[in-house]
Amino acid sequence: MIVPPLKLYLLWHPDFEGKNELPEPDELVSGFEATRSPIASLARDLVKLLQGTNAQQLEGFQSIDVNVRNEPLADERLPKDIDPDLADLNIIIPFIDESMKADQDWRQWVQKLATAEKMVVFPVWMIKNPRGWKDLAPNAVRLCDEEVIEKRPYLLKRELMTFANRLLSGESSPNIFVSYTTETPHPDDEDKAKRLDAAKIAESLRSDVRDGAGLDCFVAHKSIPKGDPGEEVMKEALRAAFVVVTILTSNLHLSGVCRQEIQTAVRPYRLIEAPSQCWHIKPLFVIDALNHSEWSLSLQEFGGREIIRWDYTRAERLIREVVIRALTHGVFTGYTRKRAEKLIGEDRVVITWIPNSLSMVQLRELGGLPEPEPETKDKKTKVVYPGELDPSDRETLENAFNVTFGTYEELESDE
């Protein structure tokens, strides 16, 4: 059986801060949801984040397994141990508060995990002086300072997703590509003075990604050196990007460059060089900055991609949401690609998205699927995809493209 590329483990002490606080009367009481403590709240956010949104699941992204280690085993001082061989890599996330700091058994356990193979520790400091835990500091995120209390959920998700992106991509600074246009609206447009400046949205996003998360973020008017035509620079940045963010404004459809960027982003490409038949489509999501009257201007290339509706009155909050979505898309992409690479075989084509008619046509045009010939019509190509495809859609596609489908889950359990 093939193990997953990644598992996460959330660790906190059984006597954690806020354990005895009662939940709201109408709040679901189940496991660690039975408290409003800061640690339990942060843990809930991470579990929900890595389950993925509906739009992400429709793209083929599968939830990443998040496990909790909190309650000790019967007659023991520690929870159930962690088996490193259940995944290629395990991220251990201890929430270090006063209770964990004071418990020598817990400290020794976490330090043992930090030195084990296939494990990496990402400590979360909930206290200002984690004496005795300093050797875990390189990957730590500090949530104990007064000035970050309100930003705790955002900072934890941003730092953890950045950390996971680097681990999954193998790169120190993965790249986010922002596609937008600064072309001037039509001179007769009475609302042009009220329109949002896509370049300013792009700059805000770039600032938070670069200065906060420490990742590269390609924004044309900031990233292309002066005097450089920029075409090759943009092509290379788009090729290297793990996720593409498009800012949809009323003049986007006028920009041939932006249309080309979007079409490139949603077009399959070979993940590993030939003769491997492993194909990938970059994740793309949209910042919708259109006015209500302009919604018909959305582009067909977007398909069912995830959309965040822009509101200038909530700009700072929305930029944070976009950053987290982009980083999470990157993690899901890296996770799916790792799964795909394990399933490569001579008798199959492996893709990293849920297939539809357009992507299958593109795959055939690019040589990923053979053209049907009368003498080979009974020989079907095996195509393996992640996620779930509607049975009727699956049958229609199988008949139309002379293929037979299989899922990652089926192969992972068989091999």
Backbone hydrogen bonds in HBPLUS format (Angstrom, degrees):
<---DONOR---> <-ACCEPTOR-->    atom                        ^
c    i                          cat <-CA-CA->   ^        H-A-AA   ^      H-
h    n   atom  resd res      DA  || num        DHA   H-A  angle D-A-AA Bond
n    s   type  num  typ     dist DA aas  dist angle  dist       angle   num
A0002-ILE N   A0412-GLU O   3.07 MM 410  5.00 164.9  2.09 143.9 147.4     1
A0088-ASP N   A0004-PRO O   3.00 MM  84  6.47 155.3  2.06 153.6 161.5     2
A0089-LEU N   A0005-PRO O   3.15 MM  84  6.12 123.5  2.49 120.1 134.4     3
A0007-LYS N   A0089-LEU O   3.08 MM  82  6.58 141.6  2.23 152.2 162.9     4
A0091-ILE N   A0007-LYS O   2.96 MM  84  6.42 161.3  2.00 161.4 164.1     5
A0008-LEU N   A0065-ASP O   3.03 MM  57  6.35 163.6  2.06 161.6 166.2     6
A0067-ASN N   A0008-LEU O   2.81 MM  59  6.15 167.1  1.83 151.2 154.3     7
A0009-TYR N   A0091-ILE O   2.95 MM  82  6.30 154.8  2.01 166.2 166.6     8
A0093-ILE N   A0009-TYR O   2.78 MM  84  5.94 168.9  1.79 177.8 177.4     9
A0010-LEU N   A0067-ASN O   2.75 MM  57  6.14 165.3  1.77 164.9 166.7    10
A0069-ARG N   A0010-LEU O   2.81 MM  59  6.05 165.8  1.83 165.8 164.0    11
A0011-LEU N   A0093-ILE O   2.94 MM  82  5.92 172.8  1.95 136.1 136.7    12
A0095-PHE N   A0011-LEU O   2.80 MM  84  6.14 164.1  1.83 171.2 171.5    13
A0012-TRP N   A0069-ARG O   3.34 MM  57  6.86 151.2  2.43 150.8 156.4    14
A0016-PHE N   A0013-HIS O   3.09 MM   3  5.23 121.0  2.45 128.8 123.4    15
A0019-LYS N   A0016-PHE O   3.16 MM   3  5.65 147.7  2.27 141.0 137.6    16
A0021-GLU N   A0018-GLY O   3.10 MM   3  5.31 164.3  2.13 111.1 116.1    17
A0027-GLU N   A0024-GLU O   2.99 MM   3  5.15 165.7  2.01 116.0 119.4    18
A0033-GLU N   A0030-SER O   2.95 MM   3  5.22 158.3  1.99 132.1 133.3    19
A0034-ALA N   A0031-GLY O   3.24 MM   3  6.00 159.8  2.28 121.3 123.5    20
A0041-SER N   A0037-SER O   2.99 MM   4  6.13 157.8  2.04 153.9 160.5    21
A0042-LEU N   A0038-PRO O   2.99 MM   4  6.19 159.6  2.03 149.4 154.3    22
A0043-ALA N   A0039-ILE O   2.90 MM   4  6.14 158.1  1.95 153.4 160.0    23
A0044-ARG N   A0040-ALA O   2.96 MM   4  6.17 156.9  2.01 146.1 151.7    24
A0045-ASP N   A0041-SER O   3.11 MM   4  6.39 154.4  2.18 144.6 151.1    25
A0046-LEU N   A0042-LEU O   3.12 MM   4  6.45 153.7  2.19 147.7 153.8    26
A0047-VAL N   A0043-ALA O   3.04 MM   4  6.31 164.3  2.06 155.7 159.6    27
A0048-LYS N   A0044-ARG O   3.00 MM   4  6.17 167.3  2.01 153.2 156.5    28
A0049-LEU N   A0045-ASP O   2.91 MM   4  6.03 156.8  1.97 145.3 152.4    29
A0050-LEU N   A0046-LEU O   3.07 MM   4  6.23 160.4  2.11 151.7 155.0    30
A0051-GLN N   A0048-LYS O   3.21 MM   3  5.22 155.6  2.28 100.2 107.5    31
A0052-GLY N   A0049-LEU O   3.28 MM   3  5.72 148.6  2.38 104.6 112.7    32
A0064-ILE N   A0050-LEU O   2.95 MM  14  5.54 154.7  2.02 154.4 159.8    33
A0057-GLN N   A0053-THR O   2.98 MM   4  6.27 156.0  2.04 150.9 157.6    34
A0058-LEU N   A0054-ASN O   2.94 MM   4  6.20 146.9  2.05 145.7 154.9    35
A0059-GLU N   A0055-ALA O   3.20 MM   4  6.48 128.7  2.47 136.2 148.7    36
A0059-GLU N   A0056-GLN O   3.14 MM   3  5.15 136.7  2.34  94.6 106.7    37
A0061-PHE N   A0056-GLN O   3.10 MM   5  5.57 151.0  2.19 156.5 147.6    38
A0060-GLY N   A0057-GLN O   3.01 MM   3  5.12 154.6  2.08 102.1 110.1    39
A0073-LEU N   A0078-LEU O   3.01 MM   5  6.33 159.5  2.06 140.2 133.7    40
A0076-GLU N   A0073-LEU O   2.97 MM   3  5.15 147.0  2.08 138.6 131.8    41
A0086-LEU N   A0083-ASP O   3.40 MM   3  6.04 166.7  2.41 121.4 121.7    42
A0090-ASN N   A0118-LYS O   2.81 MM  28  6.02 141.7  1.96 143.9 156.2    43
A0120-VAL N   A0090-ASN O   2.95 MM  30  6.33 149.9  2.04 167.6 171.5    44
A0092-ILE N   A0120-VAL O   2.84 MM  28  6.08 165.9  1.86 152.5 157.4    45
A0122-PHE N   A0092-ILE O   2.69 MM  30  5.91 168.6  1.71 165.6 166.6    46
A0124-VAL N   A0094-PRO O   2.95 MM  30  6.06 160.9  1.98 168.9 162.8    47
A0096-ILE N   A0124-VAL O   2.90 MM  28  5.99 154.7  1.96 155.4 163.9    48
A0126-MET N   A0096-ILE O   3.00 MM  30  5.59 160.1  2.04 142.1 143.8    49
A0101-LYS N   A0097-ASP O   2.91 MM   4  6.05 162.6  1.94 155.9 161.7    50
A0102-ALA N   A0098-GLU O   3.04 MM   4  6.12 149.1  2.14 143.5 150.0    51
A0103-ASP N   A0100-MET O   3.18 MM   3  5.21 150.9  2.26 101.7 110.4    52
A0107-ARG N   A0103-ASP O   3.05 MM   4  6.37 162.9  2.08 153.5 158.9    53
A0108-GLN N   A0104-GLN O   2.95 MM   4  6.12 166.5  1.97 153.0 155.9    54
A0109-TRP N   A0105-ASP O   3.01 MM   4  6.16 151.4  2.09 142.4 150.7    55
A0110-VAL N   A0106-TRP O   2.93 MM   4  6.18 169.3  1.94 160.0 160.9    56
A0111-GLN N   A0107-ARG O   2.97 MM   4  6.13 161.6  2.00 149.6 155.4    57
A0112-LYS N   A0108-GLN O   2.91 MM   4  6.04 143.5  2.05 139.6 149.2    58
A0113-LEU N   A0109-TRP O   2.99 MM   4  6.33 155.5  2.05 149.1 155.6    59
A0114-ALA N   A0110-VAL O   2.99 MM   4  6.25 146.0  2.10 144.4 154.0    60
A0115-THR N   A0112-LYS O   3.19 MM   3  5.46 145.0  2.32 103.3 112.7    61
A0116-ALA N   A0113-LEU O   3.20 MM   3  5.20 157.4  2.26 102.5 109.4    62
A0141-VAL N   A0123-PRO O   3.04 MM  18  6.52 151.5  2.13 155.2 162.9    63
A0125-TRP N   A0141-VAL O   2.99 MM  16  6.26 156.3  2.05 153.1 160.1    64
A0143-LEU N   A0125-TRP O   2.99 MM  18  5.79 162.0  2.03 151.7 157.5    65
A0131-ARG N   A0129-ASN O   2.76 MM   2  5.53 139.8  1.92 105.1  93.5    66
A0133-TRP N   A0130-PRO O   2.96 MM   3  5.57 150.9  2.04 143.6 145.3    67
A0136-LEU N   A0133-TRP O   2.98 MM   3  5.78 166.7  2.00 125.8 129.8    68
A0137-ALA N   A0134-LYS O   2.95 MM   3  5.23 162.3  1.98 120.1 122.0    69
A0140-ALA N   A0137-ALA O   2.90 MM   3  4.94 167.4  1.92 119.3 122.9    70
A0148-VAL N   A0145-ASP O   3.08 MM   3  5.71 160.4  2.12 117.7 123.8    71
A0149-ILE N   A0146-GLU O   3.33 MM   3  5.50 169.0  2.34 109.9 113.2    72
A0151-LYS N   A0148-VAL O   2.91 MM   3  5.05 129.9  2.17 102.7 117.6    73
A0152-ARG N   A0149-ILE O   3.31 MM   3  5.37 167.0  2.33 107.5 109.8    74
A0155-LEU N   A0151-LYS O   2.87 MM   4  5.97 175.3  1.87 173.0 174.5    75
A0156-LEU N   A0152-ARG O   2.95 MM   4  6.02 169.7  1.96 161.0 163.5    76
A0157-LYS N   A0153-PRO O   3.11 MM   4  6.21 169.0  2.12 147.6 151.0    77
A0158-ARG N   A0154-TYR O   2.85 MM   4  5.97 163.5  1.88 155.3 160.7    78
A0159-GLU N   A0155-LEU O   2.91 MM   4  5.96 171.2  1.92 151.3 154.1    79
A0160-LEU N   A0156-LEU O   2.94 MM   4  5.95 164.3  1.96 150.7 155.9    80
A0161-MET N   A0157-LYS O   2.94 MM   4  5.86 162.7  1.97 144.5 150.0    81
A0162-THR N   A0158-ARG O   2.98 MM   4  6.05 151.8  2.06 143.1 151.1    82
A0163-PHE N   A0159-GLU O   2.98 MM   4  6.10 160.4  2.02 144.5 150.0    83
A0164-ALA N   A0160-LEU O   2.87 MM   4  6.10 162.3  1.90 152.0 156.7    84
A0165-ASN N   A0161-MET O   2.91 MM   4  6.00 151.9  1.99 140.5 148.2    85
A0166-ARG N   A0162-THR O   3.12 MM   4  6.40 157.9  2.17 149.3 154.1    86
A0167-LEU N   A0163-PHE O   3.12 MM   4  6.43 156.4  2.17 147.0 153.6    87
A0168-LEU N   A0164-ALA O   2.93 MM   4  6.10 163.2  1.95 153.7 157.7    88
A0169-SER N   A0165-ASN O   2.87 MM   4  5.86 155.2  1.93 149.5 156.3    89
A0170-GLY N   A0166-ARG O   2.94 MM   4  5.59 141.4  2.10 136.2 144.9    90
A0216-ASP N   A0174-PRO O   3.32 MM  42  6.22 139.0  2.50 149.8 155.2    91
A0242-PHE N   A0175-ASN O   2.93 MM  67  6.05 156.2  1.99 165.7 165.9    92
A0176-ILE N   A0216-ASP O   3.02 MM  40  6.32 153.2  2.10 134.9 142.0    93
A0218-PHE N   A0176-ILE O   2.73 MM  42  6.15 152.8  1.80 165.2 172.5    94
A0177-PHE N   A0243-VAL O   3.11 MM  66  6.46 172.4  2.12 162.1 164.0    95
A0245-VAL N   A0177-PHE O   2.83 MM  68  6.21 164.6  1.86 163.3 168.5    96
A0178-VAL N   A0218-PHE O   3.02 MM  40  5.95 162.2  2.05 159.3 161.9    97
A0179-SER N   A0245-VAL O   2.77 MM  66  6.11 161.3  1.81 154.7 161.4    98
A0247-ILE N   A0179-SER O   2.92 MM  68  6.32 162.1  1.95 170.1 175.3    99
A0189-ASP N   A0186-HIS O   2.94 MM   3  5.44 163.3  1.97 123.6 127.1   100
A0192-LYS N   A0189-ASP O   3.39 MM   3  5.59 169.1  2.41 110.8 112.4   101
A0194-LYS N   A0191-ASP O   2.85 MM   3  5.35 142.7  1.99 114.5 125.7   102
A0195-ARG N   A0192-LYS O   3.21 MM   3  5.14 151.6  2.30  98.1 106.6   103
A0200-LYS N   A0197-ASP O   3.05 MM   3  5.42 126.2  2.35 105.1 118.0   104
A0201-ILE N   A0197-ASP O   3.24 MM   4  6.66 155.3  2.30 150.6 157.5   105
A0202-ALA N   A0198-ALA O   2.90 MM   4  6.14 161.7  1.93 150.8 156.1   106
A0203-GLU N   A0199-ALA O   2.84 MM   4  6.09 152.8  1.92 144.8 152.3   107
A0204-SER N   A0200-LYS O   2.98 MM   4  6.18 160.0  2.03 147.5 152.1   108
A0205-LEU N   A0201-ILE O   3.02 MM   4  6.27 159.3  2.06 151.1 156.7   109
A0206-ARG N   A0202-ALA O   2.89 MM   4  6.09 163.2  1.92 150.6 155.5   110
A0207-SER N   A0203-GLU O   2.88 MM   4  6.06 159.0  1.92 150.1 155.6   111
A0208-ASP N   A0204-SER O   3.17 MM   4  6.41 162.0  2.20 147.8 151.3   112
A0209-VAL N   A0205-LEU O   3.00 MM   4  6.18 163.3  2.03 154.3 159.4   113
A0210-ARG N   A0206-ARG O   2.84 MM   4  5.89 169.5  1.86 155.1 158.4   114
A0211-ASP N   A0207-SER O   2.85 MM   4  5.60 153.3  1.92 142.1 150.0   115
A0212-GLY N   A0208-ASP O   2.91 MM   4  4.97 136.3  2.10 116.5 129.7   116
A0213-ALA N   A0208-ASP O   3.26 MM   5  6.84 145.7  2.38 145.7 155.6   117
A0213-ALA N   A0209-VAL O   3.14 MM   4  4.96 122.0  2.49 104.3 119.3   118
A0214-GLY N   A0209-VAL O   2.92 MM   5  6.22 112.1  2.39 135.6 153.6   119
A0215-LEU N   A0209-VAL O   3.16 MM   6  5.79 166.8  2.18 137.6 136.0   120
A0214-GLY N   A0210-ARG O   3.11 MM   4  4.51 123.7  2.44 101.6 114.8   121
A0222-LYS N   A0219-VAL O   2.87 MM   3  5.53 153.5  1.94 126.4 135.3   122
A0223-SER N   A0219-VAL O   2.74 MM   4  5.50 151.6  1.81 155.7 161.3   123
A0224-ILE N   A0220-ALA O   3.11 MM   4  5.63 156.6  2.17 150.2 149.0   124
A0228-ASP N   A0225-PRO O   3.12 MM   3  5.61 161.1  2.16 132.6 135.2   125
A0234-MET N   A0230-GLY O   2.88 MM   4  5.95 162.5  1.91 156.2 160.0   126
A0235-LYS N   A0231-GLU O   3.04 MM   4  6.26 157.0  2.09 145.6 152.1   127
A0236-GLU N   A0232-GLU O   3.00 MM   4  6.18 162.5  2.03 150.4 154.3   128
A0237-ALA N   A0233-VAL O   2.98 MM   4  6.18 157.9  2.03 146.8 153.3   129
A0238-LEU N   A0234-MET O   2.89 MM   4  6.04 158.3  1.94 150.1 155.8   130
A0239-ARG N   A0235-LYS O   2.91 MM   4  6.09 154.6  1.97 144.8 152.3   131
A0240-ALA N   A0236-GLU O   2.99 MM   4  6.16 151.2  2.07 145.3 152.4   132
A0241-ALA N   A0237-ALA O   3.04 MM   4  6.04 124.9  2.36 138.3 151.3   133
A0244-VAL N   A0283-PRO O   2.98 MM  39  6.34 163.4  2.00 157.5 163.0   134
A0285-PHE N   A0244-VAL O   3.14 MM  41  6.73 151.5  2.23 159.8 168.0   135
A0246-THR N   A0285-PHE O   3.07 MM  39  6.41 164.1  2.09 155.4 160.5   136
A0287-ILE N   A0246-THR O   2.77 MM  41  6.09 167.7  1.78 161.8 165.1   137
A0248-LEU N   A0287-ILE O   2.80 MM  39  5.93 159.3  1.84 155.2 162.5   138
A0289-ALA N   A0248-LEU O   2.91 MM  41  5.56 147.7  2.01 142.4 152.9   139
A0252-LEU N   A0249-THR O   3.11 MM   3  5.46 170.6  2.12 118.0 120.1   140
A0254-LEU N   A0251-ASN O   3.07 MM   3  5.32 150.1  2.16 105.6 114.8   141
A0255-SER N   A0252-LEU O   3.06 MM   3  5.51 157.3  2.11 113.7 120.5   142
A0259-ARG N   A0255-SER O   3.07 MM   4  6.33 164.6  2.10 150.6 155.1   143
A0260-GLN N   A0256-GLY O   2.99 MM   4  6.11 154.6  2.05 141.8 148.7   144
A0261-GLU N   A0257-VAL O   2.92 MM   4  6.22 152.4  2.00 147.4 155.4   145
A0262-ILE N   A0258-CYS O   2.94 MM   4  6.20 164.1  1.97 156.5 159.6   146
A0263-GLN N   A0259-ARG O   2.91 MM   4  6.11 164.4  1.93 150.3 155.0   147
A0264-THR N   A0260-GLN O   2.90 MM   4  6.02 152.6  1.98 145.3 152.7   148
A0265-ALA N   A0261-GLU O   2.94 MM   4  6.15 153.2  2.01 144.3 152.0   149
A0266-VAL N   A0262-ILE O   3.07 MM   4  6.35 150.0  2.16 151.7 158.2   150
A0267-ARG N   A0264-THR O   3.31 MM   3  5.26 163.3  2.34 103.2 107.6   151
A0269-TYR N   A0280-HIS O   2.92 MM  11  5.53 146.3  2.03 148.4 159.2   152
A0280-HIS N   A0269-TYR O   2.86 MM  11  5.53 162.7  1.89 157.3 162.1   153
A0271-LEU N   A0278-CYS O   2.64 MM   7  5.51 156.3  1.70 147.2 154.9   154
A0276-SER N   A0273-GLU O   3.26 MM   3  6.00 145.7  2.39 127.2 123.3   155
A0350-VAL N   A0277-GLN O   2.80 MM  73  6.16 166.5  1.82 166.2 164.6   156
A0279-TRP N   A0350-VAL O   2.80 MM  71  6.26 158.4  1.84 161.0 166.7   157
A0352-THR N   A0279-TRP O   3.13 MM  73  6.50 128.8  2.41 145.6 159.8   158
A0286-VAL N   A0306-GLU O   2.90 MM  20  6.29 164.5  1.93 157.9 161.9   159
A0308-ILE N   A0286-VAL O   2.77 MM  22  6.18 162.3  1.80 166.4 172.4   160
A0288-ASP N   A0308-ILE O   2.81 MM  20  5.91 156.4  1.86 144.8 152.7   161
A0310-TRP N   A0288-ASP O   2.87 MM  22  5.58 173.7  1.88 137.1 139.0   162
A0294-GLU N   A0291-ASN O   2.90 MM   3  5.30 158.4  1.95 115.1 122.3   163
A0297-LEU N   A0294-GLU O   2.80 MM   3  5.71 168.4  1.82 137.4 139.8   164
A0298-SER N   A0295-TRP O   3.42 MM   3  6.05 167.2  2.43 118.1 118.3   165
A0302-PHE N   A0299-LEU O   3.14 MM   3  5.80 157.8  2.20 114.7 120.4   166
A0303-GLY N   A0300-GLN O   3.14 MM   3  5.70 145.1  2.26 112.8 120.9   167
A0305-ARG N   A0302-PHE O   2.86 MM   3  5.51 162.8  1.89 142.0 147.7   168
A0314-ARG N   A0311-ASP O   2.88 MM   3  5.55 159.7  1.92 121.9 128.6   169
A0318-LEU N   A0314-ARG O   2.92 MM   4  6.08 161.6  1.96 161.0 167.1   170
A0319-ILE N   A0315-ALA O   2.89 MM   4  6.09 155.4  1.95 155.5 161.6   171
A0320-ARG N   A0316-GLU O   3.22 MM   4  6.49 156.8  2.27 144.1 149.7   172
A0321-GLU N   A0317-ARG O   3.04 MM   4  6.38 152.7  2.12 142.8 150.7   173
A0322-VAL N   A0318-LEU O   2.83 MM   4  6.11 157.4  1.88 152.5 158.2   174
A0323-VAL N   A0319-ILE O   2.95 MM   4  6.17 160.5  1.99 150.2 155.2   175
A0324-ILE N   A0320-ARG O   3.02 MM   4  6.30 164.6  2.05 152.9 156.1   176
A0325-ARG N   A0321-GLU O   2.92 MM   4  6.13 162.3  1.95 150.7 156.0   177
A0326-ALA N   A0322-VAL O   2.85 MM   4  6.01 164.9  1.87 154.0 158.2   178
A0327-LEU N   A0323-VAL O   2.95 MM   4  6.16 167.2  1.97 153.0 156.4   179
A0328-THR N   A0324-ILE O   2.83 MM   4  5.92 157.5  1.88 149.2 156.1   180
A0329-HIS N   A0325-ARG O   2.83 MM   4  5.99 158.1  1.87 150.5 156.4   181
A0330-GLY N   A0326-ALA O   3.03 MM   4  6.30 150.7  2.12 142.2 150.4   182
A0331-VAL N   A0327-LEU O   3.01 MM   4  6.39 149.0  2.11 144.1 151.9   183
A0332-PHE N   A0328-THR O   2.91 MM   4  6.19 170.7  1.92 159.5 160.8   184
A0333-THR N   A0329-HIS O   2.83 MM   4  5.97 153.8  1.90 146.8 154.8   185
A0334-GLY N   A0330-GLY O   2.89 MM   4  6.09 165.9  1.91 149.9 153.3   186
A0335-TYR N   A0331-VAL O   2.90 MM   4  6.07 158.3  1.95 151.5 157.8   187
A0336-THR N   A0332-PHE O   2.90 MM   4  6.06 159.8  1.94 146.7 152.0   188
A0337-ARG N   A0333-THR O   2.85 MM   4  6.04 161.2  1.89 155.3 160.7   189
A0338-LYS N   A0334-GLY O   3.05 MM   4  6.19 156.6  2.11 142.7 148.7   190
A0339-ARG N   A0335-TYR O   3.11 MM   4  6.41 153.9  2.18 143.3 150.3   191
A0340-ALA N   A0336-THR O   2.86 MM   4  6.12 158.6  1.91 149.8 156.1   192
A0341-GLU N   A0337-ARG O   2.97 MM   4  6.19 159.8  2.01 153.9 157.7   193
A0342-LYS N   A0339-ARG O   3.18 MM   3  5.45 133.9  2.40 102.2 114.0   194
A0343-LEU N   A0340-ALA O   2.94 MM   3  5.30 148.9  2.04 110.1 119.8   195
A0348-ARG N   A0345-GLY O   3.38 MM   3  5.68 158.5  2.43 117.7 115.9   196
A0349-VAL N   A0382-LYS O   2.75 MM  33  6.14 152.7  1.83 156.7 166.2   197
A0384-VAL N   A0349-VAL O   2.80 MM  35  6.17 162.7  1.83 160.5 165.5   198
A0351-ILE N   A0384-VAL O   2.93 MM  33  6.16 172.6  1.94 177.2 175.1   199
A0360-MET N   A0356-ASN O   3.04 MM   4  6.17 152.8  2.11 153.9 161.9   200
A0361-VAL N   A0357-SER O   2.96 MM   4  6.17 154.3  2.02 150.3 157.2   201
A0362-GLN N   A0358-LEU O   2.94 MM   4  6.23 164.9  1.96 154.3 158.4   202
A0363-LEU N   A0359-SER O   2.88 MM   4  5.98 152.6  1.96 138.5 146.5   203
A0364-ARG N   A0360-MET O   2.99 MM   4  6.22 153.7  2.07 143.3 149.6   204
A0365-GLU N   A0361-VAL O   2.93 MM   4  6.25 158.9  1.97 151.3 157.5   205
A0366-LEU N   A0362-GLN O   2.98 MM   4  6.20 143.1  2.12 146.8 156.3   206
A0368-GLY N   A0363-LEU O   2.76 MM   5  5.01 146.8  1.87 167.8 157.3   207
A0367-GLY N   A0364-ARG O   3.09 MM   3  5.16 161.5  2.13 106.0 111.3   208
A0376-THR N   A0373-GLU O   2.89 MM   3  5.21 148.5  1.99 111.1 121.3   209
A0379-LYS N   A0376-THR O   2.91 MM   3  5.21 155.1  1.97 110.9 119.2   210
A0381-THR N   A0402-ASN O   3.39 MM  21  6.87 153.7  2.46 143.0 141.9   211
A0404-THR N   A0381-THR O   2.89 MM  23  6.11 155.3  1.95 145.7 147.6   212
A0383-VAL N   A0404-THR O   2.94 MM  21  6.19 160.0  1.98 151.3 157.1   213
A0406-GLY N   A0383-VAL O   2.88 MM  23  6.17 142.1  2.03 153.4 153.8   214
A0385-TYR N   A0406-GLY O   3.01 MM  21  6.53 152.3  2.09 152.6 155.5   215
A0408-TYR N   A0385-TYR O   3.00 MM  23  5.90 136.0  2.20 138.4 141.0   216
A0393-ASP N   A0390-ASP O   3.00 MM   3  5.23 113.8  2.45 105.0 121.2   217
A0394-ARG N   A0390-ASP O   2.81 MM   4  6.04 157.3  1.86 160.3 168.2   218
A0395-GLU N   A0391-PRO O   3.02 MM   4  6.23 160.1  2.06 147.0 151.1   219
A0396-THR N   A0392-SER O   3.04 MM   4  6.23 160.5  2.08 146.0 151.4   220
A0397-LEU N   A0393-ASP O   2.97 MM   4  6.15 165.6  1.99 153.2 156.4   221
A0398-GLU N   A0394-ARG O   2.92 MM   4  6.10 158.8  1.97 149.4 155.9   222
A0399-ASN N   A0395-GLU O   3.06 MM   4  6.25 159.6  2.11 149.9 154.2   223
A0400-ALA N   A0396-THR O   2.97 MM   4  6.11 156.8  2.02 146.8 153.9   224
A0401-PHE N   A0397-LEU O   2.98 MM   4  5.97 154.4  2.05 151.0 155.4   225
A0402-ASN N   A0398-GLU O   2.99 MM   4  5.51 111.1  2.48 134.3 145.1   226
A0403-VAL N   A0398-GLU O   3.15 MM   5  4.80 151.4  2.23 128.3 136.0   227
A0411-LEU N   A0407-THR O   3.28 MM   4  6.64 163.7  2.31 153.4 156.4   228
A0412-GLU N   A0408-TYR O   2.78 MM   4  5.94 163.8  1.81 162.0 167.6   229
A0413-SER N   A0409-GLU O   3.12 MM   4  6.19 150.2  2.21 144.1 150.0   230
A0414-ASP N   A0410-GLU O   3.26 MM   4  6.37 134.5  2.48 134.4 145.9   231
A0414-ASP N   A0411-LEU O   3.12 MM   3  5.05 129.1  2.39  93.7 107.5   232
A0415-GLU N   A0411-LEU O   2.93 MM   4  5.98 152.3  2.00 157.2 161.9   233
